[in-house]
Amino acid sequence: HLLPNPGYPSIVAPFWADVDARLEGNVYYQVYADSLSSVLQRASDEVKTFSGTTFVATWGLVVTWDSVPNFPDGRPGFQDFFSVLRNTFQVVIVTNERQTYVLFNYPTDGRLQWYGRPD
């Protein structure tokens, strides 16, 4: 489907799994609207590196999921084992009002502690 598609909602999913931050872990967000911000400058540099454009972000949204667990499964023993596992990841959405880019950030060592529930 092309986005936006009036028949379907547009979504951004930096980690497609059952994240549950209701009781543990944190979700933070910050809006940046100053193109001189070091965060927007870094995001602009990353976009330039990967896209080969001269993009300069003028606005950005950064959302960080910090040490979030998976959604409880309810099977005996399952939650006891997986309840200690946590993931941290981030999405950065930047625009210059003509182009928009989405960056997904994960642990630099490439490790996530959980990916979903086993069947």
Buried (B, 14 or more C-beta within 10 A) or exposed (E): EEEEEEEEEEEEEBBEBEBEBEEEBEEEEEEBEEBEBEBBBBBBEBBEEEEEEEBBBBBBBBBBBBEBBBBBBEEEEBBEEBEEBBBBBBBBBBBBEEEBBEBEBBEEEEEBBBEEBEE
